[in-house]
Amino acid sequence: MLQVREVAVVDTADVALRKAAPADVAGLLALINGYASRGQLLPRTAESLQARLGDFSVAVDGSGAVLGCAALTPLGPGVGEVRSLAVAPEHAGRGLGRALVIALLNEADGRGFQQVLALTRRVSFFEALGFAPTRRENYLDKLMVDCQACPKNLCCDETAMVRSPARPKPAPKEFV
């Protein structure tokens, strides 16, 4: 079992979690922009991914194909954001998204973040991971930069959720 601190999250015979590498950019683009084409994520370019590649963690199969991804991006002093969380539709429901977020929470703890933000339409998913709704206005710097480019900016349907990165809830032992 691959361990994220003390939490077993992935059977390495099937799926591995790791930091993204340059060879993952094409898979990240396909995954993220597939969701963007349905209005569920903001589109990314190869250049924007390469510039923030260190923010990304990926779930990959034995051949290295990207099955899921998520990024932990610094927003300001002590605050990080979970961004671009996506799992290939054919792998949904296996716990990959949960495992990725737990890995990012552990990373956030190690990087000294006091808060981790997520803007989401999947409130129950993030609540199960210990996030709680918060006021979007608490994160005006983020809203001024990222949200301006969003076509839903003036009629946003996402909920801002936040939590401390410490002590994420355990992931299930098996999710395959």
Secondary structure as a PSIPRED ss2 file (coil, helix, strand):
# PSIPRED VFORMAT (PSIPRED V4.0)

   1 M C   1.000  0.000  0.000
   2 L E   0.000  0.000  1.000
   3 Q E   0.000  0.000  1.000
   4 V E   0.000  0.000  1.000
   5 R C   1.000  0.000  0.000
   6 E C   1.000  0.000  0.000
   7 V E   0.000  0.000  1.000
   8 A E   0.000  0.000  1.000
   9 V E   0.000  0.000  1.000
  10 V E   0.000  0.000  1.000
  11 D C   1.000  0.000  0.000
  12 T C   1.000  0.000  0.000
  13 A C   1.000  0.000  0.000
  14 D C   1.000  0.000  0.000
  15 V E   0.000  0.000  1.000
  16 A E   0.000  0.000  1.000
  17 L E   0.000  0.000  1.000
  18 R E   0.000  0.000  1.000
  19 K E   0.000  0.000  1.000
  20 A C   1.000  0.000  0.000
  21 A C   1.000  0.000  0.000
  22 P H   0.000  1.000  0.000
  23 A H   0.000  1.000  0.000
  24 D H   0.000  1.000  0.000
  25 V H   0.000  1.000  0.000
  26 A H   0.000  1.000  0.000
  27 G H   0.000  1.000  0.000
  28 L H   0.000  1.000  0.000
  29 L H   0.000  1.000  0.000
  30 A H   0.000  1.000  0.000
  31 L H   0.000  1.000  0.000
  32 I H   0.000  1.000  0.000
  33 N H   0.000  1.000  0.000
  34 G H   0.000  1.000  0.000
  35 Y H   0.000  1.000  0.000
  36 A H   0.000  1.000  0.000
  37 S C   1.000  0.000  0.000
  38 R C   1.000  0.000  0.000
  39 G C   1.000  0.000  0.000
  40 Q C   1.000  0.000  0.000
  41 L C   1.000  0.000  0.000
  42 L C   1.000  0.000  0.000
  43 P C   1.000  0.000  0.000
  44 R C   1.000  0.000  0.000
  45 T C   1.000  0.000  0.000
  46 A H   0.000  1.000  0.000
  47 E H   0.000  1.000  0.000
  48 S H   0.000  1.000  0.000
  49 L H   0.000  1.000  0.000
  50 Q H   0.000  1.000  0.000
  51 A H   0.000  1.000  0.000
  52 R C   1.000  0.000  0.000
  53 L H   0.000  1.000  0.000
  54 G H   0.000  1.000  0.000
  55 D H   0.000  1.000  0.000
  56 F E   0.000  0.000  1.000
  57 S E   0.000  0.000  1.000
  58 V E   0.000  0.000  1.000
  59 A E   0.000  0.000  1.000
  60 V E   0.000  0.000  1.000
  61 D E   0.000  0.000  1.000
  62 G C   1.000  0.000  0.000
  63 S C   1.000  0.000  0.000
  64 G C   1.000  0.000  0.000
  65 A C   1.000  0.000  0.000
  66 V E   0.000  0.000  1.000
  67 L E   0.000  0.000  1.000
  68 G E   0.000  0.000  1.000
  69 C E   0.000  0.000  1.000
  70 A E   0.000  0.000  1.000
  71 A E   0.000  0.000  1.000
  72 L E   0.000  0.000  1.000
  73 T E   0.000  0.000  1.000
  74 P E   0.000  0.000  1.000
  75 L E   0.000  0.000  1.000
  76 G E   0.000  0.000  1.000
  77 P C   1.000  0.000  0.000
  78 G C   1.000  0.000  0.000
  79 V E   0.000  0.000  1.000
  80 G E   0.000  0.000  1.000
  81 E E   0.000  0.000  1.000
  82 V E   0.000  0.000  1.000
  83 R E   0.000  0.000  1.000
  84 S E   0.000  0.000  1.000
  85 L E   0.000  0.000  1.000
  86 A E   0.000  0.000  1.000
  87 V E   0.000  0.000  1.000
  88 A C   1.000  0.000  0.000
  89 P H   0.000  1.000  0.000
  90 E H   0.000  1.000  0.000
  91 H H   0.000  1.000  0.000
  92 A C   1.000  0.000  0.000
  93 G C   1.000  0.000  0.000
  94 R C   1.000  0.000  0.000
  95 G C   1.000  0.000  0.000
  96 L H   0.000  1.000  0.000
  97 G H   0.000  1.000  0.000
  98 R H   0.000  1.000  0.000
  99 A H   0.000  1.000  0.000
 100 L H   0.000  1.000  0.000
 101 V H   0.000  1.000  0.000
 102 I H   0.000  1.000  0.000
 103 A H   0.000  1.000  0.000
 104 L H   0.000  1.000  0.000
 105 L H   0.000  1.000  0.000
 106 N H   0.000  1.000  0.000
 107 E H   0.000  1.000  0.000
 108 A H   0.000  1.000  0.000
 109 D H   0.000  1.000  0.000
 110 G H   0.000  1.000  0.000
 111 R C   1.000  0.000  0.000
 112 G C   1.000  0.000  0.000
 113 F C   1.000  0.000  0.000
 114 Q C   1.000  0.000  0.000
 115 Q E   0.000  0.000  1.000
 116 V E   0.000  0.000  1.000
 117 L E   0.000  0.000  1.000
 118 A E   0.000  0.000  1.000
 119 L E   0.000  0.000  1.000
 120 T E   0.000  0.000  1.000
 121 R C   1.000  0.000  0.000
 122 R C   1.000  0.000  0.000
 123 V H   0.000  1.000  0.000
 124 S H   0.000  1.000  0.000
 125 F H   0.000  1.000  0.000
 126 F H   0.000  1.000  0.000
 127 E H   0.000  1.000  0.000
 128 A C   1.000  0.000  0.000
 129 L C   1.000  0.000  0.000
 130 G C   1.000  0.000  0.000
 131 F C   1.000  0.000  0.000
 132 A E   0.000  0.000  1.000
 133 P E   0.000  0.000  1.000
 134 T C   1.000  0.000  0.000
 135 R C   1.000  0.000  0.000
 136 R H   0.000  1.000  0.000
 137 E H   0.000  1.000  0.000
 138 N H   0.000  1.000  0.000
 139 Y H   0.000  1.000  0.000
 140 L H   0.000  1.000  0.000
 141 D H   0.000  1.000  0.000
 142 K H   0.000  1.000  0.000
 143 L H   0.000  1.000  0.000
 144 M H   0.000  1.000  0.000
 145 V H   0.000  1.000  0.000
 146 D C   1.000  0.000  0.000
 147 C H   0.000  1.000  0.000
 148 Q H   0.000  1.000  0.000
 149 A H   0.000  1.000  0.000
 150 C C   1.000  0.000  0.000
 151 P C   1.000  0.000  0.000
 152 K C   1.000  0.000  0.000
 153 N H   0.000  1.000  0.000
 154 L H   0.000  1.000  0.000
 155 C H   0.000  1.000  0.000
 156 C C   1.000  0.000  0.000
 157 D C   1.000  0.000  0.000
 158 E C   1.000  0.000  0.000
 159 T E   0.000  0.000  1.000
 160 A E   0.000  0.000  1.000
 161 M E   0.000  0.000  1.000
 162 V E   0.000  0.000  1.000
 163 R E   0.000  0.000  1.000
 164 S C   1.000  0.000  0.000
 165 P C   1.000  0.000  0.000
 166 A C   1.000  0.000  0.000
 167 R C   1.000  0.000  0.000
 168 P C   1.000  0.000  0.000
 169 K C   1.000  0.000  0.000
 170 P C   1.000  0.000  0.000
 171 A C   1.000  0.000  0.000
 172 P C   1.000  0.000  0.000
 173 K C   1.000  0.000  0.000
 174 E C   1.000  0.000  0.000
 175 F C   1.000  0.000  0.000
 176 V C   1.000  0.000  0.000
